[in-house]
């Protein structure tokens, strides 16, 4: 096995190197405020094909295009008047689905007439965007596996398939962006919950936001990333139980994943805590890293506690339910 190059840093020279690689049609893993993304030139079909190959991602699952600002957005999508109301939430962990422009390759959109666009807030990603232009960047992990929140997660799971990785430290949110569909006039739909809550979107827009639970059969083009029934899954099977309830621990080598520390943890399994206090934002930041850790421990099953179904807890539960689907 060839020795992998060292991780790139946030130094000006390393970010210049990352930009050079992307302009040359290579793929580079970059940190965002949500999870690490596997970036490629969004307008270069050959580079995009490398993303799908590295991840083993089906072509029916569209990619999110990251842009630096609304001016860059207007080069790939038809802006919507409602975007102005979202200004307090952008840049940030929010993706908006809009009608696409012809310049966007079909590989990005799974052949749909819409494109998912995000203005990230992470300093490193924004610096690279300013040098390269729009970048498609799904999570930097094998398709369907647990998303990466550290540079080491990317190297562990992709290895030689993605030799170039910029280390920006741990991701601030730890779950993927919220996806809002504004592709139809007068209709706003939440396609994927994330750090930006539905309540925040409704407050900003001054209008109701519908929630879409399912997209399309797995063999057909999805409305947006992260909508397949099974996703974000460790190899170890997961069983779920309600917040505060006593889990049914199977007679197996099991781990129990708790939202917060309990005075009397459940018997029959080794306990792990997403947050000492039960803070859902802290739990979301810890979720994927802890799932990866437990996956390496050789447990036969992970018994996971759901969060309260409010705020960021909605996104946390969405990831847990998809991770548990079989």
C-alpha positions as CSV (number, residue, x, y, z in Angstrom):
1,X,0.0,0.0,0.0
2,X,1.4,3.4,-1.0
3,X,2.1,5.8,1.9
4,X,-0.6,8.5,2.1
5,X,0.5,12.2,1.9
6,X,0.4,14.1,5.2
7,X,-2.8,15.9,6.1
8,X,-3.0,19.4,4.7
9,X,-3.4,22.2,7.2
10,X,-5.1,25.6,7.2
11,X,-1.9,27.4,6.2
12,X,-2.1,29.6,3.1
13,X,0.3,27.3,1.3
14,X,-1.7,24.2,2.0
15,X,-5.0,25.8,1.1
16,X,-3.4,27.0,-2.2
17,X,-2.3,23.4,-2.8
18,X,-5.9,22.2,-2.1
19,X,-7.2,24.8,-4.6
20,X,-4.7,23.7,-7.2
21,X,-5.8,20.1,-6.8
22,X,-9.4,20.9,-7.2
23,X,-8.9,23.1,-10.2
24,X,-6.9,20.2,-11.7
25,X,-10.0,17.9,-11.3
26,X,-8.9,16.1,-8.2
27,X,-11.0,15.4,-5.0
28,X,-10.1,16.9,-1.7
29,X,-11.7,16.4,1.7
30,X,-12.5,19.7,3.4
31,X,-14.0,20.5,6.8
32,X,-17.3,22.3,7.1
33,X,-19.3,23.4,10.1
34,X,-21.4,20.2,9.8
35,X,-19.2,17.2,8.7
36,X,-16.2,16.8,6.4
37,X,-17.1,17.0,2.7
38,X,-15.5,15.2,-0.3
39,X,-15.1,18.2,-2.6
40,X,-14.8,18.4,-6.3
41,X,-15.3,21.1,-9.0
42,X,-19.1,21.2,-9.3
43,X,-18.9,21.9,-13.0
44,X,-16.4,19.2,-14.0
45,X,-18.1,15.9,-14.7
46,X,-14.8,14.0,-14.6
47,X,-14.0,15.3,-11.2
48,X,-17.6,14.6,-10.0
49,X,-17.3,11.0,-11.2
50,X,-14.3,10.6,-8.9
51,X,-16.5,11.6,-5.9
52,X,-19.1,8.9,-6.8
53,X,-16.4,6.3,-7.3
54,X,-14.5,7.1,-4.1
55,X,-17.7,6.9,-2.0
56,X,-19.5,4.1,-3.9
57,X,-22.4,6.5,-4.1
58,X,-25.3,5.7,-6.4
59,X,-26.0,8.1,-9.2
60,X,-29.6,8.6,-8.0
61,X,-28.4,10.5,-4.9
62,X,-27.8,14.1,-5.8
63,X,-24.9,16.3,-4.5
64,X,-25.0,19.6,-2.7
65,X,-23.1,22.4,-4.4
66,X,-21.3,24.8,-2.0
67,X,-21.0,28.4,-3.0
68,X,-19.3,31.5,-1.4
69,X,-22.2,33.9,-1.7
70,X,-25.5,34.7,-3.5
71,X,-23.6,36.0,-6.5
72,X,-21.9,32.6,-6.9
73,X,-25.3,30.9,-6.3
74,X,-26.8,32.8,-9.2
75,X,-24.3,31.2,-11.6
76,X,-25.8,27.7,-11.0
77,X,-29.4,28.2,-9.8
78,X,-32.4,30.5,-10.2
79,X,-32.5,32.7,-7.1
80,X,-35.7,32.8,-5.2
81,X,-37.1,36.0,-3.6
82,X,-37.4,34.2,-0.3
83,X,-33.6,33.8,-0.1
84,X,-33.4,37.4,1.3
85,X,-35.4,36.3,4.3
86,X,-32.9,33.5,5.0
87,X,-30.0,35.9,5.3
88,X,-29.8,35.5,9.1
89,X,-29.3,31.8,8.6
90,X,-26.7,32.0,5.8
91,X,-23.8,31.4,5.7
92,X,-24.4,28.4,7.8
93,X,-25.6,24.8,8.0
94,X,-28.5,25.3,5.6
95,X,-29.0,23.9,2.1
96,X,-31.7,25.2,-0.3
97,X,-33.1,23.3,-3.3
98,X,-33.7,25.6,-6.3
99,X,-34.3,25.3,-10.0
100,X,-31.0,24.6,-11.7
101,X,-29.3,26.4,-14.5
102,X,-28.1,24.4,-17.6
103,X,-24.5,24.8,-16.6
104,X,-24.9,22.3,-13.8
105,X,-24.0,18.7,-14.8
106,X,-26.6,16.0,-14.5
107,X,-24.2,14.1,-12.2
108,X,-24.8,16.8,-9.5
109,X,-28.6,16.7,-9.7
110,X,-29.3,13.0,-10.5
111,X,-30.9,14.3,-13.7
112,X,-33.5,16.4,-11.8
113,X,-34.3,20.0,-12.8
114,X,-33.3,21.2,-9.3
115,X,-30.0,21.7,-7.5
116,X,-29.2,21.8,-3.8
117,X,-27.1,24.8,-2.9
118,X,-25.4,25.7,0.4
119,X,-23.4,28.8,1.6
120,X,-21.1,27.3,4.3
121,X,-19.7,29.3,7.2
122,X,-16.5,27.3,7.8
123,X,-13.5,29.6,7.2
124,X,-11.4,26.9,5.5
125,X,-14.1,25.9,3.1
126,X,-15.0,29.5,2.3
127,X,-11.3,30.3,1.6
128,X,-11.1,27.4,-0.9
129,X,-14.4,28.4,-2.5
130,X,-13.0,31.9,-3.1
131,X,-10.1,30.4,-5.0
132,X,-11.9,27.7,-7.0
133,X,-15.6,28.5,-7.4
134,X,-18.6,26.2,-6.7
135,X,-17.7,22.9,-5.2
136,X,-19.9,19.7,-4.9
137,X,-19.1,18.1,-1.5
138,X,-21.1,15.2,-0.1
139,X,-19.9,13.7,3.2
140,X,-16.3,12.3,3.0
141,X,-17.1,8.7,3.8
142,X,-18.2,5.5,2.0
143,X,-21.8,5.8,0.9
144,X,-24.3,4.9,3.7
145,X,-21.6,4.8,6.5
146,X,-21.3,7.1,9.4
147,X,-20.4,10.7,8.4
148,X,-16.9,12.0,9.4
149,X,-16.5,14.8,11.9
150,X,-12.7,14.6,12.1
151,X,-10.0,14.4,9.4
152,X,-8.9,11.1,10.9
153,X,-12.4,9.7,10.2
154,X,-11.9,10.5,6.5
155,X,-8.5,8.8,6.3
156,X,-9.7,5.8,8.3
157,X,-12.7,5.1,6.0
158,X,-11.5,6.4,2.6
159,X,-7.7,5.9,2.7
160,X,-6.2,5.9,-0.7
161,X,-9.5,6.8,-2.4
162,X,-9.0,10.3,-1.0
163,X,-5.3,11.0,-0.3
164,X,-5.8,14.8,0.0
165,X,-7.4,15.9,3.3
166,X,-7.4,19.3,4.9
167,X,-7.4,19.0,8.7
168,X,-9.7,21.7,10.2
169,X,-10.2,20.0,13.6
170,X,-13.6,18.8,14.8
171,X,-16.8,19.9,13.1
172,X,-18.9,22.4,15.1
173,X,-22.4,20.9,14.5
174,X,-21.6,17.2,13.8
175,X,-24.7,16.5,11.7
176,X,-25.4,17.4,8.1
177,X,-27.0,20.6,7.0
178,X,-30.8,21.2,7.0
179,X,-32.2,20.9,3.5
180,X,-35.1,23.3,2.6
181,X,-36.8,23.0,-0.8
182,X,-37.8,26.3,-2.3
183,X,-38.0,25.0,-5.9
184,X,-41.7,25.6,-6.2
185,X,-43.2,29.1,-5.9
186,X,-45.1,29.6,-2.6
187,X,-44.2,26.2,-1.1
188,X,-41.4,25.6,1.4
189,X,-40.6,22.0,2.3
190,X,-38.1,20.6,4.8
191,X,-36.4,17.6,3.1
192,X,-33.8,16.9,5.8
193,X,-33.7,18.1,9.4
194,X,-30.4,19.6,10.6
195,X,-28.9,22.2,12.8
196,X,-31.2,24.9,11.5
197,X,-34.6,23.9,12.9
198,X,-38.0,24.0,11.2
199,X,-39.1,26.6,13.7
200,X,-36.1,28.8,12.7
201,X,-37.0,28.5,9.1
202,X,-40.7,29.3,9.6
203,X,-39.7,32.4,11.7
204,X,-37.4,33.6,9.0
205,X,-39.8,33.0,6.1
206,X,-42.9,34.1,8.0
207,X,-44.7,31.1,6.5
208,X,-45.3,27.4,7.3
209,X,-42.7,24.8,6.2
210,X,-44.0,21.4,5.3
211,X,-42.0,18.3,6.3
212,X,-41.2,15.6,3.7
213,X,-40.4,12.3,5.3
214,X,-39.7,10.1,2.3
215,X,-38.4,11.0,-1.2
216,X,-38.5,8.3,-3.8
217,X,-37.8,4.5,-4.1
218,X,-34.1,3.8,-3.7
219,X,-33.8,3.0,-7.4
220,X,-35.0,6.5,-8.4
221,X,-33.5,10.0,-8.2
222,X,-33.9,11.4,-4.7
223,X,-35.1,14.9,-4.0
224,X,-32.0,15.6,-1.9
225,X,-29.2,13.9,-0.2
226,X,-29.8,12.0,3.1
227,X,-33.4,10.9,2.3
228,X,-32.8,7.2,1.8
229,X,-34.4,5.1,4.5
230,X,-31.1,3.6,5.5
231,X,-28.1,6.0,5.9
232,X,-25.4,7.1,8.3
233,X,-25.2,3.5,9.4
234,X,-22.4,1.7,11.4
235,X,-21.7,-1.9,10.6
236,X,-23.0,-2.8,14.1
237,X,-26.8,-3.2,14.3
238,X,-28.7,-0.5,16.2
239,X,-31.8,-0.8,18.3
240,X,-33.7,2.3,19.4
241,X,-35.7,3.2,22.5
242,X,-37.6,6.3,23.7
243,X,-36.0,9.0,25.7
244,X,-36.1,8.2,29.4
245,X,-37.4,4.7,28.9
246,X,-35.6,1.6,30.1
247,X,-34.1,-0.2,27.1
248,X,-34.6,-3.9,26.3
249,X,-31.0,-5.0,26.4
250,X,-30.5,-8.2,24.4
251,X,-28.4,-11.1,25.7
252,X,-25.4,-10.1,23.7
253,X,-22.2,-8.0,23.9
254,X,-24.0,-4.7,23.8
255,X,-23.4,-1.0,24.2
256,X,-26.1,1.4,25.3
257,X,-26.0,4.9,23.8
258,X,-27.6,7.5,26.1
259,X,-28.5,11.1,25.5
260,X,-27.3,12.1,29.0
261,X,-25.8,10.6,32.1
262,X,-28.2,8.7,34.4
263,X,-27.9,8.1,38.1
264,X,-28.6,4.4,37.4
265,X,-27.6,3.4,33.9
266,X,-29.3,0.4,32.3
267,X,-28.0,-2.9,33.4
268,X,-26.7,-5.5,30.9
269,X,-24.7,-3.2,28.6
270,X,-21.8,-0.8,28.7
271,X,-23.1,2.8,28.8
272,X,-21.9,5.7,26.7
273,X,-23.2,9.3,26.9
274,X,-23.6,11.8,24.1
275,X,-23.9,14.6,26.5
276,X,-23.4,14.8,30.3
277,X,-26.3,17.3,30.7
278,X,-28.6,16.1,27.8
279,X,-27.9,19.2,25.6
280,X,-29.1,18.1,22.1
281,X,-26.5,20.3,20.3
282,X,-23.7,18.7,22.3
283,X,-25.2,15.2,21.6
284,X,-25.4,15.9,17.9
285,X,-21.7,17.0,17.8
286,X,-20.7,13.7,19.5
287,X,-23.0,11.3,17.7
288,X,-21.1,10.2,14.6
289,X,-17.7,10.1,16.4
290,X,-19.2,7.9,19.1
291,X,-20.9,5.6,16.6
292,X,-17.6,5.1,14.8
293,X,-15.9,4.4,18.2
294,X,-18.5,1.8,19.1
295,X,-18.3,0.2,15.7
296,X,-14.6,-0.5,16.3
297,X,-15.2,-2.0,19.7
298,X,-16.8,-5.2,18.4
299,X,-20.2,-5.0,20.0
300,X,-22.9,-7.2,18.7
301,X,-25.5,-4.5,19.0
302,X,-25.8,-0.8,19.9
303,X,-29.0,0.1,21.9
304,X,-29.5,3.8,21.4
305,X,-31.7,6.3,23.2
306,X,-33.7,8.8,21.0
307,X,-33.6,12.5,21.9
308,X,-36.6,14.6,22.7
309,X,-38.4,15.4,19.4
310,X,-37.7,19.2,19.4
311,X,-35.1,21.6,18.1
312,X,-31.9,19.9,17.1
313,X,-33.2,16.7,18.6
314,X,-35.3,16.2,15.5
315,X,-32.1,16.0,13.3
316,X,-30.5,13.7,15.9
317,X,-33.4,11.3,15.8
318,X,-33.5,11.4,12.0
319,X,-29.9,10.2,11.9
320,X,-30.4,7.6,14.5
321,X,-33.5,6.2,12.8
322,X,-31.8,6.0,9.4
323,X,-28.7,4.4,11.0
324,X,-30.9,1.8,12.7
325,X,-32.8,0.9,9.5
326,X,-32.1,-2.5,8.0
